[in-house]
Amino acid sequence: MFRKPAALINNTALKQADNSLKEIYDNYYKSREKDFIELIQLVGEIGIDEVKEVLKY
């Protein structure tokens, strides 16, 4: 994904992801796929609830 971050948009994993994660992508990370990939890694480390709290989502 780091080599072709735009492929993330059509990725089956994103389509099956938690709705909150999709909304975060749509609201904050459209056209910033590399940054979103880093966010996904952070979600894996600390969880979606912590990320949503930081974003005040």
ROSE-4610 file (N, C-alpha, C; in Angstrom, 1 decimal, always signed):
// ROSE-4610
residu = [M/M/M/F/F/F/R/R/R/K/K/K/P/P/P/A/A/A/A/A/A/L/L/L/I/I/I/N/N/N/N/N/N/T/T/T/A/A/A/L/L/L/K/K/K/Q/Q/Q/A/A/A/D/D/D/N/N/N/S/S/S/L/L/L/K/K/K/E/E/E/I/I/I/Y/Y/Y/D/D/D/N/N/N/Y/Y/Y/Y/Y/Y/K/K/K/S/S/S/R/R/R/E/E/E/K/K/K/D/D/D/F/F/F/I/I/I/E/E/E/L/L/L/I/I/I/Q/Q/Q/L/L/L/V/V/V/G/G/G/E/E/E/I/I/I/G/G/G/I/I/I/D/D/D/E/E/E/V/V/V/K/K/K/E/E/E/V/V/V/L/L/L/K/K/K/Y/Y/Y]
num = [1/1/1/2/2/2/3/3/3/4/4/4/5/5/5/6/6/6/7/7/7/8/8/8/9/9/9/10/10/10/11/11/11/12/12/12/13/13/13/14/14/14/15/15/15/16/16/16/17/17/17/18/18/18/19/19/19/20/20/20/21/21/21/22/22/22/23/23/23/24/24/24/25/25/25/26/26/26/27/27/27/28/28/28/29/29/29/30/30/30/31/31/31/32/32/32/33/33/33/34/34/34/35/35/35/36/36/36/37/37/37/38/38/38/39/39/39/40/40/40/41/41/41/42/42/42/43/43/43/44/44/44/45/45/45/46/46/46/47/47/47/48/48/48/49/49/49/50/50/50/51/51/51/52/52/52/53/53/53/54/54/54/55/55/55/56/56/56/57/57/57]
x = [+0.8/+0.0/+0.8/+2.0/+2.9/+3.3/+3.5/+4.0/+2.9/+1.7/+0.5/-0.6/-0.5/-1.5/-2.9/-2.9/-4.2/-5.0/-4.4/-5.1/-6.0/-5.7/-6.5/-7.9/-8.2/-9.6/-10.5/-10.0/-10.7/-10.5/-9.7/-9.3/-10.5/-10.6/-11.7/-11.7/-10.5/-10.4/-11.0/-10.8/-11.5/-13.0/-13.4/-14.9/-15.5/-14.8/-15.3/-14.9/-14.2/-13.8/-15.0/-14.7/-15.6/-16.1/-17.4/-18.0/-17.3/-16.8/-16.1/-14.8/-14.1/-12.9/-13.1/-14.2/-14.5/-14.9/-15.7/-16.1/-14.8/-13.9/-12.7/-11.9/-11.8/-11.2/-11.9/-13.2/-13.9/-13.8/-13.8/-13.8/-12.4/-11.4/-10.1/-9.0/-9.1/-7.9/-8.1/-9.2/-9.3/-8.2/-7.6/-6.4/-5.1/-5.2/-4.0/-3.8/-3.8/-3.8/-2.6/-1.4/-0.3/-0.5/-1.0/-1.3/-2.4/-3.3/-4.4/-3.8/-2.9/-2.2/-1.5/-0.9/-0.3/-1.3/-2.5/-3.6/-4.1/-4.2/-4.6/-3.6/-2.3/-1.4/-1.6/-1.9/-2.1/-3.3/-4.4/-5.6/-5.3/-4.4/-4.0/-3.2/-2.5/-1.8/-2.6/-3.5/-4.2/-5.7/-6.2/-7.7/-8.4/-9.5/-10.3/-10.9/-11.3/-11.9/-11.0/-9.7/-8.7/-8.5/-8.4/-8.2/-9.4/-10.6/-11.8/-11.8/-11.4/-11.3/-10.4/-9.2/-8.2/-8.8/-9.5/-10.1/-11.4/-11.9/-13.1/-14.2/-14.2/-15.1/-16.4]
y = [-1.2/+0.0/+1.3/+1.2/+2.4/+2.8/+1.8/+2.1/+2.6/+2.1/+2.6/+3.0/+4.1/+4.4/+4.7/+5.2/+5.5/+4.2/+3.0/+1.8/+1.5/+2.2/+2.1/+2.4/+3.3/+3.8/+2.6/+1.7/+0.6/-0.7/-0.6/-1.8/-2.4/-3.7/-4.4/-4.3/-4.2/-4.0/-2.7/-1.6/-0.4/-0.4/-1.1/-1.3/-2.1/-3.0/-3.8/-3.2/-2.1/-1.5/-1.0/-0.7/+0.0/+1.3/+1.5/+2.8/+4.0/+4.0/+5.2/+5.4/+4.4/+4.5/+5.1/+4.6/+5.1/+6.6/+7.0/+8.4/+9.3/+8.8/+9.5/+9.7/+8.7/+8.8/+9.9/+9.8/+10.7/+12.1/+12.3/+13.7/+14.3/+13.5/+14.1/+13.7/+12.5/+12.0/+11.8/+12.2/+12.1/+12.8/+12.1/+12.6/+12.7/+12.1/+12.0/+10.6/+9.7/+8.3/+7.8/+8.4/+8.0/+8.3/+9.4/+9.8/+8.9/+8.5/+7.6/+6.2/+5.7/+4.5/+4.5/+5.6/+5.8/+5.8/+6.4/+6.4/+5.0/+4.2/+2.8/+2.0/+2.3/+1.6/+2.0/+3.3/+3.8/+3.2/+3.0/+2.3/+0.9/+0.2/-1.1/-1.1/-0.1/+0.0/+0.4/+1.5/+2.0/+1.8/+1.5/+1.2/+2.4/+2.1/+3.1/+4.1/+3.7/+4.6/+5.7/+5.4/+6.4/+7.4/+6.9/+7.8/+8.7/+8.2/+9.0/+10.1/+9.7/+10.7/+11.8/+11.5/+12.5/+13.4/+12.9/+13.7/+14.4/+14.0/+14.6/+14.2/+13.0/+12.5/+12.0]
z = [+0.0/+0.0/+0.0/+0.6/+0.6/-0.8/-1.6/-3.0/-3.9/-3.7/-4.5/-3.6/-2.8/-1.9/-2.5/-3.7/-4.3/-4.5/-4.6/-4.7/-3.5/-2.4/-1.2/-1.4/-2.2/-2.5/-2.9/-3.8/-4.3/-3.6/-2.5/-1.8/-1.1/-1.2/-0.5/+1.0/+1.5/+3.0/+3.4/+2.7/+3.1/+2.9/+1.9/+1.7/+2.8/+3.4/+4.5/+5.9/+5.9/+7.2/+8.0/+9.2/+10.1/+9.5/+9.6/+9.0/+9.5/+10.8/+11.3/+10.6/+10.2/+9.5/+8.1/+7.5/+6.1/+6.2/+7.2/+7.4/+7.7/+8.5/+8.7/+7.4/+6.6/+5.3/+4.5/+4.3/+3.5/+4.0/+5.3/+5.9/+5.9/+6.2/+6.5/+5.5/+4.8/+4.1/+2.7/+2.1/+0.6/-0.1/-1.0/-1.7/-0.9/+0.3/+1.2/+1.7/+0.7/+1.0/+1.9/+1.6/+2.4/+3.9/+4.2/+5.5/+6.1/+5.3/+5.8/+6.2/+5.4/+5.7/+7.0/+7.3/+8.6/+9.7/+9.5/+10.4/+10.7/+9.6/+9.8/+10.7/+10.5/+11.4/+12.8/+13.0/+14.4/+15.0/+14.2/+14.6/+15.1/+14.3/+14.7/+16.0/+16.3/+17.6/+18.8/+18.6/+19.8/+19.7/+18.6/+18.4/+17.8/+17.2/+16.5/+17.5/+18.7/+19.7/+20.1/+20.3/+20.7/+19.5/+18.3/+17.1/+17.0/+17.1/+17.0/+18.1/+19.3/+20.4/+20.1/+19.5/+19.1/+18.0/+17.1/+16.0/+16.5/+17.7/+18.2/+17.2/+16.7/+15.8/+16.4]
